[in-house]
Amino acid sequence: MLRWLCWWRPPSLLRRVTVNFRHSESEAIEGVLWQQRGMWFILRDCHALKAGHVPLKMDPHEVHIPRANVAYFQVAP
């Protein structure tokens, strides 16, 4: 009966996003929002962004960000 809901996903999931933090207005992380597990957002293919600097590729395969540290997301079109 609810099988038709299986195709649905949140609009920002599996899209490139920029995560802005509560603690810093000049730092952010840009990547693909891969999953949302409870109180964590999981991003892949991430770059660290800092005002006035070149974006730096982050080494880990996945970056886990606590939901409490996120001010807002910017979703790329």
Secondary structure, DSSP 8 states (H G I E B T S, - for coil): --GGGGG---TTTTSEEEEEESS-SSEEEEEEEEEEETTEEEEEEEEEEETTS--EE--SSEEEEEGGGEEEEEE--
